[in-house]
């Protein structure tokens, strides 16, 4: 019997994690990286696992979903988490790293592993055999074309225009009511936030003056003039077209009478249920290019959202990602070609730690396939498993937006946890880490 071997394409956070986990299981890995021969528009260093944006891996607190995700990965032997804590710099309750030392650490560990062969050069064809593709949101044009051919019509997106998603429990229900427009459909699919004229004026005036996020050059090339993208018009651009534009668009009140008056409000914001259990709602028609801070401030002027917690802020940027619920399983393997795995932001996870998490799951399962052993699906009670499940299932009706780690996607408790959101999140963390100790302990000892 020949020695098992897998291919990993891309040596960012997801790719290096996937390669490391496969090698831990005794599988030989060919890790392909196009740097230093070719750089994407966002990359500048020749090192592996380059952090192209912030040097922060966000919160370290267990009552924060990404903090829990870090704890899970650390407990299970993640290379990326080991590197992060080895190169940590002071950042309060967050985990931040010296980005150069972080990259150097990962590069040295990968290059020194006897089962990993690092191969420089761009891959433009999908290899035969068991392969993990982890080429990121700026995948080269040649490989993206091959992936698009493989996944078919609608399988690959090149532009991410998404509305904010809020925690349902953070909506002030004294300013909200359930109803679908004209009474059609399930009323619990929509939460409605009515505004009077004074409230609308305050929101509108803040929105048209709000600060937008600066565009990177590759986003400018992808988007051109934002105003020409009629199908994904930013809500702030729409507002600048005229005072009533939103009232005849995403904030149309017609068909949504307020229960206390029986009449339509001056304007109404609709929140659409994002998942079956109703823990997350997206703000309908509010795709935006505002900075995250401005989204909190301006959208907080909407009655019902003043104390809102955001699972995901609205974004508009170039982002090559799969329609994963249509294509991938919870192991990040392609449904139609189980020997082909994807990892990183291409799958629809967002964030450094989330990318590493997907690489962790994909690398382990690619290795298990090479070893002819059963696949490993992580429990939805863990944040690792919740992300994998979200990627493979998406929202209601197959809707899908790329997502950060959050407690809205984790398996909920059967009963409400007393003590508020903080107590609930701490209970999620306790349950998750106990599951890892009991059901996934074997991964610690590899």
ROKOL-74092 format. One line per field, with one value per residue (C-alpha): residue in one letter; x, y, z. Coordinates in Angstrom, 1 decimal. Layout:
<rs>
residuo [A,...]
u [X,...]
v [Y,...]
w [Z,...]
</rs>
This chain:
<rs>
residuo [X,X,X,X,X,X,X,X,X,X,X,X,X,X,X,X,X,X,X,X,X,X,X,X,X,X,X,X,X,X,X,X,X,X,X,X,X,X,X,X,X,X,X,X,X,X,X,X,X,X,X,X,X,X,X,X,X,X,X,X,X,X,X,X,X,X,X,X,X,X,X,X,X,X,X,X,X,X,X,X,X,X,X,X,X,X,X,X,X,X,X,X,X,X,X,X,X,X,X,X,X,X,X,X,X,X,X,X,X,X,X,X,X,X,X,X,X,X,X,X,X,X,X,X,X,X,X,X,X,X,X,X,X,X,X,X,X,X,X,X,X,X,X,X,X,X,X,X,X,X,X,X,X,X,X,X,X,X,X,X,X,X,X,X,X,X,X,X,X,X,X,X,X,X,X,X,X,X,X,X,X,X,X,X,X,X,X,X,X,X,X,X,X,X,X,X,X,X,X,X,X,X,X,X,X,X,X,X,X,X,X,X,X,X,X,X,X,X,X,X,X,X,X,X,X,X,X,X,X,X,X,X,X,X,X,X,X,X,X,X,X,X,X,X,X,X,X,X,X,X,X,X,X,X,X,X,X,X,X,X,X,X,X,X,X,X,X,X,X,X,X,X,X,X,X,X,X,X,X,X,X,X,X,X,X,X,X,X,X,X,X,X,X,X,X,X,X,X,X,X,X,X,X,X,X,X,X,X,X,X,X,X,X,X,X,X,X,X,X,X,X,X,X,X,X,X,X,X,X,X,X,X,X,X,X,X,X,X,X,X,X,X,X,X,X,X,X,X,X,X,X,X,X,X,X,X,X,X,X,X,X,X,X,X,X,X,X,X,X,X,X,X,X,X,X,X,X,X,X,X,X,X,X,X,X,X,X,X,X,X,X,X,X,X,X,X,X,X,X,X,X,X,X,X,X,X,X,X,X,X,X,X,X,X,X,X,X,X,X,X,X,X,X,X,X,X,X,X,X,X,X,X,X,X,X,X,X,X,X,X,X,X,X,X,X,X]
u [0.0,1.4,2.1,-0.9,-0.4,-2.6,-2.3,-2.9,-3.1,-2.4,-0.3,-2.3,-3.8,-6.3,-3.8,-1.0,-3.4,-4.8,-1.3,-0.2,-3.2,-2.9,0.8,0.0,-2.1,0.9,-0.1,2.4,1.5,2.5,1.8,1.7,2.1,2.4,4.5,7.2,6.8,3.4,1.6,-2.1,-3.0,-3.3,0.0,3.5,5.6,7.1,6.3,3.5,0.3,0.7,-1.7,-2.8,-5.1,-5.1,-2.6,-5.5,-7.2,-10.0,-11.3,-9.8,-12.9,-14.8,-18.2,-17.2,-17.7,-14.3,-12.7,-14.4,-13.2,-9.6,-9.9,-11.3,-8.5,-5.8,-7.1,-7.0,-3.5,-3.9,-0.7,-2.1,-3.2,0.2,1.9,-0.4,0.3,4.1,4.2,1.6,1.8,-0.2,-3.7,-5.9,-8.6,-7.9,-5.2,-2.8,0.5,3.7,2.7,6.3,7.2,3.9,4.5,8.1,7.0,4.4,6.9,9.6,7.3,5.9,9.4,10.9,8.1,9.4,6.0,5.3,6.9,6.5,6.4,6.7,4.6,1.1,-1.4,-3.8,-5.4,-7.2,-4.9,-6.0,-6.2,-7.1,-6.8,-7.5,-8.0,-7.3,-6.4,-8.4,-10.7,-8.3,-7.8,-5.9,-8.0,-6.8,-7.7,-10.9,-12.0,-11.3,-13.3,-16.2,-16.2,-16.2,-19.0,-21.2,-23.5,-23.9,-21.3,-18.7,-19.2,-16.7,-18.4,-19.7,-22.5,-24.2,-26.6,-25.8,-27.0,-28.2,-28.7,-32.5,-32.2,-30.7,-33.7,-35.9,-39.3,-41.1,-40.4,-40.9,-43.6,-43.8,-45.5,-45.0,-46.0,-49.8,-50.0,-48.5,-46.2,-45.1,-45.2,-42.3,-40.0,-40.0,-39.5,-40.7,-39.3,-41.7,-40.3,-42.3,-41.2,-39.0,-37.2,-36.8,-35.4,-32.8,-31.8,-31.8,-29.7,-27.1,-27.0,-26.2,-23.4,-21.9,-18.3,-17.7,-14.9,-11.9,-11.6,-8.5,-7.3,-8.5,-11.9,-12.0,-11.2,-13.9,-16.6,-15.8,-18.3,-20.5,-23.5,-23.6,-24.3,-28.1,-28.6,-26.5,-26.8,-25.4,-28.1,-26.2,-25.9,-29.6,-30.4,-28.4,-30.6,-33.4,-35.2,-38.0,-35.9,-35.6,-39.3,-40.1,-37.4,-36.1,-38.0,-41.3,-44.1,-46.9,-48.6,-47.1,-49.7,-48.6,-50.5,-51.3,-52.8,-53.7,-52.0,-48.8,-45.8,-43.9,-41.2,-40.5,-37.3,-37.7,-35.5,-35.6,-35.0,-31.6,-31.7,-34.3,-34.1,-34.6,-31.5,-30.3,-32.0,-30.6,-31.6,-33.4,-31.9,-29.2,-26.0,-23.6,-20.1,-20.2,-17.4,-18.4,-18.5,-20.8,-23.1,-23.4,-24.1,-26.4,-28.4,-28.6,-30.9,-33.6,-36.0,-35.5,-31.8,-30.4,-28.7,-28.3,-25.5,-24.2,-23.2,-22.0,-21.7,-22.7,-19.9,-19.2,-15.9,-14.2,-14.4,-14.2,-16.3,-18.4,-22.1,-21.1,-24.5,-25.1,-21.6,-20.0,-20.5,-19.7,-16.2,-15.7,-15.6,-17.3,-20.5,-19.9,-16.2,-15.5,-11.8,-11.8,-11.9,-12.0,-10.9,-10.5,-12.5,-13.4,-15.8,-17.7,-16.0,-14.7,-11.8,-8.3,-9.4,-12.4,-10.2,-7.8,-10.8,-12.0,-8.4,-8.3,-11.5,-10.6,-7.0,-8.1,-10.8,-8.6,-6.0,-8.7,-9.9,-6.3,-6.0,-9.3,-10.8,-14.2,-14.8,-15.0,-17.9,-17.5,-20.5,-22.7,-22.4,-18.8,-18.0,-15.7,-18.7,-21.2,-19.1,-18.8,-22.5,-23.4,-21.1,-22.8,-26.4,-26.6,-29.7,-33.4,-34.1,-30.5,-29.6,-25.9,-23.7,-20.1,-20.0,-17.7,-17.9,-20.9,-23.2,-26.2,-25.1,-24.2,-26.7,-29.0,-30.0,-33.4,-34.2,-33.5,-30.4,-31.0,-28.8,-28.8,-26.6,-23.3,-24.5,-25.8,-22.6,-20.5,-22.8,-22.2,-18.4,-18.6,-20.6,-18.3,-15.1,-16.6,-17.5,-14.0,-12.6,-15.0,-15.5,-12.5,-9.7,-7.9,-7.0,-5.0,-2.7,-1.8]
v [0.0,3.4,6.1,8.4,11.9,15.0,18.4,21.7,24.8,28.1,28.7,31.3,30.6,28.0,26.2,26.0,24.8,22.1,21.0,20.8,18.8,16.3,15.8,15.3,12.3,10.9,11.9,13.4,16.8,18.8,22.4,24.8,28.6,31.0,33.5,34.7,34.2,36.0,38.1,38.8,42.5,42.2,40.4,41.8,39.4,36.2,34.4,32.0,32.8,36.5,38.7,41.2,43.4,43.8,42.1,41.3,37.9,39.6,38.7,36.2,36.1,32.8,34.7,35.9,33.4,34.0,33.7,30.3,29.3,30.1,28.1,25.1,25.2,25.7,22.7,20.6,21.5,24.2,25.5,28.9,29.3,28.0,30.6,33.4,32.8,32.4,35.8,37.7,41.4,43.3,44.1,44.0,41.4,40.7,38.5,40.5,39.3,40.6,39.9,39.4,37.0,35.2,34.6,33.5,31.1,29.4,29.4,27.7,25.1,24.2,24.1,21.9,19.3,16.1,15.2,18.6,19.6,23.3,23.9,27.4,28.3,29.2,26.4,27.0,23.6,21.6,18.6,15.0,13.2,14.4,18.2,21.1,24.4,27.3,30.2,32.9,35.7,37.0,33.6,34.1,34.5,31.3,29.0,30.9,30.1,26.4,26.4,28.2,25.6,22.8,24.3,25.4,28.3,30.3,28.2,31.0,34.6,37.3,40.2,40.3,42.7,41.8,43.4,43.4,40.5,41.1,39.0,38.5,38.6,42.2,43.7,45.8,44.1,47.1,48.8,45.7,43.4,40.2,40.4,39.6,42.2,42.1,39.1,36.8,34.0,33.2,36.3,35.1,35.3,39.1,41.6,45.1,48.3,51.3,54.9,58.1,61.1,62.6,59.2,58.8,62.3,61.6,58.3,59.7,62.8,60.6,58.1,60.5,62.1,58.9,57.8,55.0,52.5,53.3,51.1,49.1,49.3,45.8,46.6,49.7,47.6,45.1,47.7,50.6,53.3,51.9,53.8,51.6,48.4,48.7,45.2,45.7,49.4,50.5,51.9,55.1,55.7,54.9,57.5,60.2,59.9,61.5,61.9,59.4,56.8,54.5,55.0,53.6,51.0,48.9,51.0,50.9,50.8,49.7,46.5,46.5,48.2,48.8,46.6,49.5,51.9,49.6,52.1,52.1,53.9,56.7,54.2,50.6,48.7,44.9,42.3,38.9,35.7,34.3,30.8,28.2,28.7,32.5,33.6,35.8,38.4,40.4,44.0,43.8,45.9,47.4,46.3,49.0,50.3,52.3,51.7,49.2,52.0,54.1,51.1,50.8,54.5,55.2,52.0,52.4,55.4,52.9,52.2,48.6,48.6,51.0,48.2,45.7,43.2,42.5,39.0,40.4,44.0,44.9,44.7,45.4,44.2,41.9,38.4,35.2,32.7,29.6,29.1,26.6,25.3,24.2,22.6,21.6,19.2,20.0,18.6,21.3,18.6,19.0,17.0,15.9,15.2,14.1,14.0,17.8,20.1,23.8,26.0,29.6,32.6,30.9,28.7,31.7,31.9,35.4,36.2,34.9,32.4,31.2,30.6,28.5,26.6,25.6,24.6,22.5,20.6,20.2,19.1,16.4,15.1,15.1,13.1,10.7,10.1,9.4,6.9,5.3,6.2,7.6,11.3,13.5,15.9,18.4,18.8,21.9,22.5,23.6,26.8,24.8,22.6,25.5,27.3,24.1,23.4,27.0,26.8,23.6,24.6,28.4,30.4,29.9,28.9,28.4,32.0,32.5,35.3,34.9,34.8,35.3,33.1,34.0,32.4,32.8,29.7,27.4,24.8,26.5,25.1,23.4,25.9,29.6,30.2,32.5,35.5,37.2,37.1,36.9,33.9,32.2,32.6,31.3,28.3,27.7,27.9,25.5,23.0,23.2,22.7,19.8,18.2,18.6,17.0,14.0,13.4,14.9,14.3,11.9,14.9,16.4,13.4,13.1]
w [0.0,-1.0,1.6,2.1,0.8,0.4,-1.3,0.3,-1.9,-0.1,2.9,4.8,8.2,6.9,4.6,7.2,9.8,7.5,6.5,10.2,11.3,8.5,9.2,12.9,11.8,10.0,6.4,4.1,2.8,-0.3,0.6,-2.4,-2.0,-4.9,-2.9,-3.4,-7.2,-7.2,-4.6,-4.3,-4.1,-0.3,0.4,0.8,2.8,1.6,4.9,5.5,7.4,6.7,8.6,5.9,8.0,11.8,14.1,16.5,16.7,18.8,22.2,24.6,26.8,27.0,27.0,23.5,20.7,19.1,22.5,22.9,19.4,20.4,23.6,21.6,19.0,21.7,23.6,20.4,19.3,16.7,15.1,14.5,18.2,19.4,17.1,18.3,22.0,21.3,19.6,21.7,22.4,25.1,24.0,27.1,26.9,23.2,21.7,19.4,17.9,16.5,12.9,11.6,14.4,14.1,10.4,11.1,13.8,11.5,8.6,10.6,12.0,8.6,6.9,9.7,9.8,8.2,6.6,5.0,1.7,0.9,-2.9,-4.3,-7.4,-8.5,-8.9,-11.8,-12.1,-9.4,-8.6,-8.7,-5.4,-1.9,-1.9,0.4,-1.4,1.0,-1.4,0.4,-0.7,-3.4,-5.1,-8.4,-11.5,-13.1,-10.2,-9.5,-13.0,-12.5,-9.2,-10.9,-13.6,-11.0,-8.9,-11.7,-12.1,-8.8,-7.0,-6.6,-5.6,-6.2,-4.4,-0.8,-0.2,3.0,5.5,9.3,11.3,14.9,18.0,18.3,22.1,21.9,20.0,22.2,21.7,23.2,19.8,17.6,16.4,14.4,11.0,7.3,4.7,4.0,6.3,3.8,5.1,8.6,10.8,12.9,9.9,10.3,13.1,12.3,13.8,13.1,13.0,13.3,11.2,14.0,14.4,10.6,10.3,13.0,11.4,7.8,8.6,10.5,7.7,4.8,6.8,8.3,7.7,5.1,5.3,3.0,0.0,-0.7,-4.3,-5.2,-3.8,-6.0,-9.0,-8.1,-7.4,-9.5,-8.7,-6.0,-7.4,-10.5,-8.5,-8.4,-7.2,-4.0,-3.5,-0.1,2.1,2.7,-1.1,-1.6,1.1,-0.6,-3.7,-1.8,1.4,0.5,-1.3,1.7,2.5,-0.9,-0.7,2.2,4.8,3.1,5.8,3.5,4.5,8.0,10.2,13.8,16.2,18.6,15.9,13.0,10.7,8.8,10.4,8.7,7.9,9.0,9.2,8.7,10.3,8.6,10.5,9.5,11.1,11.9,15.7,15.4,17.3,14.4,12.2,9.3,8.6,5.3,2.5,4.7,2.9,3.7,3.4,6.7,9.2,12.0,14.5,12.4,11.9,15.6,16.0,13.1,13.2,16.9,16.2,14.9,17.7,18.8,17.8,20.4,22.4,19.5,19.5,16.0,15.0,11.7,10.5,7.0,4.4,0.7,-0.6,-3.0,-1.6,-3.5,-1.7,-2.3,-2.1,0.6,1.7,-1.8,-2.2,1.1,3.9,7.6,7.0,4.4,1.6,-1.7,-1.8,-5.4,-5.0,-1.4,-1.9,-2.5,0.6,1.0,3.9,4.9,3.8,0.5,2.5,3.9,7.3,8.2,10.4,11.2,13.9,11.9,8.9,11.1,12.5,9.0,8.1,11.3,10.3,6.7,7.3,9.8,7.6,4.5,6.4,7.8,4.2,3.1,6.0,5.0,8.4,9.1,8.9,12.0,12.3,15.2,17.5,16.9,20.6,19.9,18.0,15.7,14.8,14.7,12.1,10.0,10.3,9.3,6.2,5.1,5.9,5.7,6.7,6.0,2.5,1.7,2.1,2.8,4.0,5.2,8.9,11.9,15.0,17.1,19.6,17.3,15.2,18.1,19.2,21.7,25.1,25.4,28.2,28.7,30.8,33.7,34.3,30.9,27.8,29.7,31.8,28.7,26.7,29.7,29.8,26.1,26.7,29.7,27.6,24.6,26.5,28.5,25.2,23.9,27.0,26.7,23.0,21.3,23.8,21.3,19.2,22.0,22.2,18.5]
</rs>
